[in-house]
Amino acid sequence: MPRTPVPRTPVPRAPGAFRRDQLAIAALFCFLGFQYATWVSRLPALKDRFGLDETRLGLLLMVCGAGAAVSFPLVARLMRQLGSRRLALWSALALAAVLPALSAAGSYPLALLVVFVDGVAVGCLNVAMNAQGAALEARYGRAAMARLHATFSAGSLAAALLASGMNVVTHTVSAHFAAAAALLLLLLAAARPRLSADEQTPGSGQDPGSEQEGATGRAEASEERAAKGAAKAVRRFAGASGAALWLGCAMVFGTVTEGAMNDWSALYLTAETGASGQLAPLGIAVVSVMMVLARLLGDGWRSRLGDARVVHVGSVVAGTGLALALAAGGTWPALVGFACVGLGMATVTPCLYVAAAAEGPRALALVAALGTTGLLAGPALIGFVAGRTDLTVGMAVVAASALLVSVSARRVTWRRPGEAAPTGADEGDGGNKGGVGAETGTGTGAGPVEA
């Protein structure tokens, strides 16, 4: 039955409260980006320690993706029992502990176990921090998610710079990871007091006069639906709409591109271009800098150009720039190509989440699950390709993946930011009831590690 979109009514708060709450949640996004980029920036050192080839290194990354994939049923239960605040805190503590545990791992099988735990914790924190971000927008009636996701890239940048600096001081992975874990605990301590214990999500479709009454119950129900939807995404695949399937394809190709740049850029620079250990982490740094800048400016681009053009142009810039850099060879062309990927792909994923949210909760759950799978399991595919050929061919697959985003996105009907979704979207789930961001076009659905 067609529904009339109901504008959210913000709850009055003290001046400055929005900014303080936003910074606390931004600290979680920064935390996840920093933690993940810290250990992947030391993949060359881990490869040497355990004597790994590209195939076994790819398996290490695939195990991390497997951990994230199996976390979805666990997240559903933990969200009900703990709520997003406590889940975020506990999963963040686990991620901080992963770093010293990985540095202390004395064998390859033990390292596999540690990164599997890392993947599970990543999946938990990803859902929890996005639920906190959606609750922030609902409480204040203000858009916040785009800049929250930008802080993930800022965290990755900070981790890359720390890795480069630690390489100058010491080559010891344990010292680097211990320093990074200490910084993560300080960041978590700063975020903890302002995290919300009473989440609510927008788009409930109820009368605004009753919004405050029962807000807690609606929030818990919406969070539970989001977590369960992610766990059941694969089973729902066959019943998803055509738009959702094409969005899912675009999301997979996009997150494969992002994840591969995080995981393989440092190793590409050392193995294929002869870059030094001090210069290699700058591959992640370049990508992260461009992503932060583009995401800070991305909302303006979306308003002027529309999401469709932003996605098409961005993916073509990323794929073409990386392909030309690989053809040219050398360290500096590679860094320029990495910059093109960061610039082009930065706003692709947020636009895809906005479009998926407008299709309804079933589409959003499917796209979120596929995005996480692509981000964490895709780089393993690159490792297997590189193991059978070389890393240049593996990175060429990344360039092709970026171009396939544009191909997939052309099959999607796009709406400009703020344009209402059509009635009856995702009818199999009862319309867009409870769909985060579906009515305002703000796209506040839970996304993967910008991580």
C-alpha positions in Angstrom: 0.0 0.0 0.0 1.5 3.4 -0.9 2.8 5.3 2.0 3.4 9.0 2.4 6.9 9.8 3.5 7.0 11.2 7.1 9.6 13.8 7.8 11.7 13.1 10.8 11.2 15.4 13.8 14.5 16.0 15.6 14.6 16.0 19.4 15.8 19.3 20.8 19.3 19.0 22.2 21.8 21.3 23.9 23.9 23.4 21.5 27.1 21.5 20.5 25.6 18.1 21.5 25.3 17.0 17.9 29.0 17.8 17.2 30.2 16.0 20.3 28.0 12.9 19.5 29.2 12.9 15.9 32.8 13.0 16.9 32.3 10.1 19.3 30.8 8.0 16.5 33.4 9.2 14.1 36.1 7.9 16.4 34.6 4.4 15.9 34.9 4.7 12.1 38.4 6.1 12.5 39.2 3.2 14.8 38.2 0.6 12.3 40.1 2.2 9.4 43.2 2.6 11.6 43.1 -1.0 12.9 42.6 -2.7 9.5 45.2 -0.5 7.7 47.7 -1.1 10.5 48.1 -4.8 9.9 47.6 -4.9 6.1 50.3 -2.2 5.8 52.7 -4.8 7.3 51.8 -7.6 4.9 55.2 -7.6 3.4 56.8 -8.2 6.8 54.2 -10.9 7.6 54.9 -12.6 4.3 58.6 -12.7 5.0 58.2 -13.9 8.5 56.0 -16.9 7.6 57.7 -17.5 4.2 54.4 -17.0 2.2 53.8 -16.9 -1.5 51.0 -14.8 -2.9 48.5 -17.7 -2.8 49.0 -18.4 0.9 49.0 -14.6 1.6 45.7 -14.4 -0.3 44.4 -17.2 1.9 45.3 -15.2 5.0 43.1 -12.3 3.6 40.3 -14.7 2.6 40.2 -16.1 6.2 39.6 -12.6 7.4 36.7 -12.2 4.9 35.3 -15.6 6.1 35.3 -14.3 9.6 33.3 -11.3 8.6 30.9 -13.4 6.6 30.1 -15.8 9.5 29.7 -12.8 11.9 26.3 -11.8 10.5 24.2 -14.4 12.5 26.3 -13.6 15.5 25.6 -9.8 15.1 21.9 -10.5 15.1 22.0 -12.1 18.5 24.5 -9.6 20.0 22.6 -6.6 18.8 19.5 -8.0 20.6 21.4 -8.8 23.8 24.0 -6.0 24.0 22.7 -3.1 21.8 24.9 -1.3 19.3 26.8 0.7 22.0 28.0 -2.3 24.0 28.6 -4.3 20.9 30.8 -1.5 19.4 32.9 -1.3 22.6 33.4 -5.0 23.0 34.2 -5.6 19.3 36.6 -2.6 19.3 38.4 -4.1 22.3 38.8 -7.4 20.4 40.2 -5.6 17.4 42.8 -3.8 19.6 43.8 -7.1 21.0 44.2 -8.6 17.5 47.3 -6.5 16.8 49.6 -7.8 19.5 48.2 -11.3 19.1 49.1 -11.2 15.4 52.6 -9.9 16.1 53.1 -12.7 18.6 51.7 -15.5 16.3 54.5 -18.0 15.9 53.1 -19.9 13.0 51.0 -19.5 9.9 48.1 -21.5 11.2 48.0 -19.4 14.3 48.1 -16.2 12.2 45.1 -17.6 10.3 43.2 -18.0 13.5 44.0 -14.5 14.6 42.8 -12.9 11.4 39.6 -15.0 11.4 38.9 -13.4 14.8 39.7 -10.1 13.3 37.1 -10.6 10.6 34.4 -11.5 13.1 35.1 -8.4 15.1 35.2 -6.3 12.0 31.7 -7.5 11.1 30.4 -6.7 14.5 31.9 -3.2 14.8 30.8 -2.4 11.2 27.1 -3.0 12.0 27.3 -1.4 15.4 28.9 1.8 14.4 26.6 2.3 11.4 23.6 1.7 13.8 25.1 4.5 16.0 25.4 6.8 12.9 21.8 6.1 11.9 20.6 6.8 15.4 22.5 10.1 15.4 20.8 11.3 12.3 17.4 10.3 13.7 18.0 12.1 17.0 19.1 15.4 15.4 17.4 15.3 12.0 20.7 16.1 10.4 22.8 14.3 7.8 26.0 12.9 9.2 26.8 9.6 7.6 29.0 10.8 4.7 31.5 12.5 6.9 31.5 9.6 9.3 32.6 7.3 6.5 35.2 9.8 5.6 36.8 9.3 9.0 37.3 5.6 8.2 39.6 6.7 5.3 41.3 9.2 7.7 42.0 6.3 10.1 43.5 4.3 7.2 45.7 7.3 6.3 46.9 7.8 9.9 47.8 4.1 10.1 49.7 4.2 6.9 51.7 7.2 8.1 52.4 5.6 11.4 53.6 2.4 9.6 55.9 4.5 7.4 57.3 6.3 10.5 57.7 3.1 12.5 59.7 1.6 9.6 62.2 4.4 10.0 62.6 3.9 13.8 62.4 0.1 13.9 61.5 -2.8 11.6 60.0 -4.8 14.5 56.3 -5.6 13.8 55.6 -6.2 17.5 56.7 -2.6 18.5 54.6 -1.1 15.7 51.5 -3.1 16.6 51.9 -2.4 20.3 52.1 1.4 19.6 49.0 1.1 17.3 47.0 -0.8 19.9 47.8 1.8 22.5 46.5 4.5 20.2 43.4 2.5 19.5 42.6 2.2 23.2 43.0 5.9 23.7 40.6 6.6 20.7 38.1 4.2 22.2 38.3 5.7 25.6 37.6 9.1 24.1 34.5 7.8 22.2 32.9 5.8 24.9 31.2 8.5 27.0 29.2 10.0 24.1 28.0 6.8 22.4 24.3 6.4 22.5 22.7 3.6 24.5 19.2 4.5 23.2 19.3 4.0 19.4 16.5 4.8 17.0 16.5 4.6 13.3 14.6 6.8 10.8 12.0 5.8 8.3 9.6 4.1 10.7 6.7 5.5 8.8 4.7 6.3 11.9 2.9 9.5 12.9 5.5 12.1 13.9 3.4 13.0 16.9 4.2 9.7 18.4 7.9 9.6 17.4 9.4 10.1 20.9 6.9 7.7 22.5 8.2 4.2 21.8 11.4 5.3 20.1 13.5 2.8 21.9 11.3 -0.1 20.9 11.3 1.0 17.2 15.1 1.3 17.3 15.6 -2.1 18.7 13.2 -3.6 16.2 14.9 -1.8 13.3 18.4 -2.8 14.4 17.3 -6.4 14.8 15.8 -6.4 11.3 19.0 -4.9 9.8 21.2 -7.6 11.5 18.9 -10.4 10.6 18.6 -9.1 7.0 22.4 -9.2 6.6 22.5 -12.8 7.9 19.7 -13.9 5.5 21.0 -11.9 2.5 22.2 -14.9 0.6 19.0 -16.8 1.0 17.1 -13.8 -0.2 19.2 -13.4 -3.3 16.9 -15.3 -5.6 13.9 -13.2 -4.6 15.7 -9.8 -4.9 14.6 -7.2 -7.4 16.6 -6.7 -10.6 17.7 -3.3 -9.3 19.0 -4.8 -6.1 21.0 -7.4 -8.0 22.6 -4.9 -10.2 23.4 -2.7 -7.2 24.8 -5.7 -5.5 27.1 -6.4 -8.5 28.3 -2.8 -8.5 28.9 -3.0 -4.8 31.0 -6.2 -5.1 33.1 -4.7 -7.9 33.5 -1.5 -6.0 34.5 -3.0 -2.7 36.9 -5.5 -4.4 38.6 -2.4 -5.8 38.8 -0.6 -2.4 39.8 -3.7 -0.5 42.5 -4.6 -3.0 44.1 -1.2 -2.8 44.3 -1.5 1.0 45.7 -5.0 1.0 48.0 -5.1 -2.1 49.2 -1.6 -2.8 52.2 -1.8 -0.4 53.2 -5.2 -1.7 52.8 -4.1 -5.3 55.2 -1.2 -4.7 57.9 -3.4 -3.1 57.6 -6.5 -5.3 56.8 -4.9 -8.7 58.3 -1.4 -8.6 61.2 -1.9 -6.2 60.0 0.7 -3.7 61.7 0.8 -0.3 60.0 -0.4 2.9 59.7 3.3 4.0 57.9 4.2 0.8 55.7 1.2 0.4 53.1 2.2 3.0 52.5 5.5 1.1 50.4 3.5 -1.4 47.7 3.2 1.2 48.3 6.8 2.3 47.7 8.1 -1.2 44.5 6.2 -1.6 43.3 7.3 1.9 44.1 11.0 1.3 42.2 11.1 -1.9 39.3 9.2 -0.4 39.0 11.6 2.6 39.1 14.7 0.3 36.6 13.3 -2.2 34.2 12.1 0.6 34.3 15.6 2.2 33.4 17.1 -1.2 31.2 14.2 -2.4 27.8 15.5 -1.2 28.3 18.6 -3.2 29.1 16.6 -6.3 26.0 14.5 -5.8 23.8 17.5 -5.5 25.2 19.1 -8.7 25.8 16.0 -10.9 23.5 13.4 -9.5 24.5 10.0 -8.2 24.4 8.2 -11.6 27.1 10.5 -13.0 29.2 10.5 -9.9 29.3 6.6 -10.0 30.0 6.4 -13.7 32.7 9.0 -13.8 34.3 7.9 -10.6 34.6 4.3 -11.5 36.0 5.1 -15.0 38.5 7.5 -13.5 39.6 4.8 -11.0 39.8 1.9 -13.6 41.4 3.9 -16.4 43.9 5.7 -14.1 45.1 2.4 -12.5 45.3 0.6 -15.9 47.5 3.4 -17.3 49.7 3.4 -14.2 50.2 -0.4 -14.5 51.1 0.0 -18.2 53.6 2.7 -17.4 55.3 0.8 -14.6 57.4 2.4 -11.8 56.8 3.7 -8.3 55.6 7.2 -9.0 53.2 6.2 -11.8 51.8 3.6 -9.4 51.2 6.2 -6.8 49.4 8.4 -9.3 47.2 5.5 -10.3 46.4 4.7 -6.7 45.4 8.4 -6.3 43.0 8.0 -9.2 41.4 5.0 -7.5 41.0 6.9 -4.2 39.5 9.9 -6.0 37.2 7.9 -8.2 35.9 5.2 -5.8 35.4 7.4 -2.7 31.8 8.4 -3.5 30.8 5.2 -5.3 30.0 3.1 -2.3 27.9 5.8 -0.5 25.9 6.4 -3.6 25.2 2.6 -4.0 24.0 2.5 -0.4 21.7 5.4 -1.0 20.2 3.6 -4.0 19.9 0.3 -2.2 18.1 2.0 0.8 15.6 3.5 -1.6 14.8 0.0 -2.9 13.9 -1.2 0.6 15.3 -3.2 3.4 15.6 -6.4 1.4 17.8 -4.7 -1.2 19.8 -2.9 1.5 20.5 -6.1 3.3 21.6 -7.8 0.1 23.9 -5.0 -1.0 25.4 -4.6 2.5 26.2 -8.3 2.7 27.7 -8.3 -0.8 29.7 -5.2 0.0 31.3 -6.8 3.0 32.1 -9.9 1.1 33.7 -8.0 -1.7 35.8 -5.8 0.6 37.3 -8.6 2.7 37.2 -11.6 0.3 37.9 -9.9 -3.0 41.6 -9.1 -2.1 42.1 -12.9 -1.6 41.0 -13.4 -5.2 43.7 -10.9 -6.3 46.2 -13.0 -4.3 45.3 -16.2 -6.1 45.5 -14.4 -9.5 48.9 -13.0 -8.5 50.1 -16.4 -7.3 49.4 -17.9 -10.7 50.7 -15.0 -12.7 52.2 -11.9 -11.0 50.9 -9.0 -9.0 50.7 -6.7 -12.0 48.1 -8.9 -13.5 46.4 -9.1 -10.2 46.2 -5.3 -10.0 44.9 -5.3 -13.6 42.0 -7.3 -12.3 41.4 -4.5 -9.8 41.3 -2.0 -12.6 38.8 -4.1 -14.5 36.7 -4.4 -11.4 36.5 -0.7 -11.1 35.3 -0.4 -14.7 32.7 -3.1 -14.1 31.1 -0.8 -11.5 30.1 1.6 -14.3 28.8 -1.3 -16.4 26.6 -2.6 -13.6 25.4 0.8 -12.4 24.1 1.6 -15.9 21.3 -0.9 -15.3 20.1 0.9 -12.3 17.4 3.7 -12.3 19.0 6.5 -10.2 17.3 9.3 -8.3 18.9 12.6 -7.4 19.8 13.1 -3.7 16.7 13.9 -1.7 14.2 12.6 -4.4 11.5 10.4 -2.9 11.6 6.7 -3.6 8.7 5.2 -5.6 5.9 3.7 -3.7 5.8 0.0 -3.4 9.5 -0.5 -3.4 10.6 -3.9 -2.2 7.1 -5.1 -1.8 8.3 -8.5 -0.7 9.4 -7.0 2.5 6.2 -5.0 3.0 7.2 -1.9 1.2 10.1 0.1 2.6 8.9 -0.1 6.2 11.8 0.6 8.4 14.2 1.1 5.5 17.0 3.4 6.6 17.3 6.4 4.5 14.7 5.2 2.0 12.4 8.2 2.4 14.8 11.0 2.6 17.5 9.8 0.3 20.2 10.3 2.9 21.3 6.7 2.7 22.1 5.9 6.3 22.2 2.2 5.9 25.0 0.1 7.5 27.9 -0.2 5.2 31.0 -2.3 5.1 34.7 -1.4 6.5 35.5 1.6 4.6 36.7 -0.2 6.3 
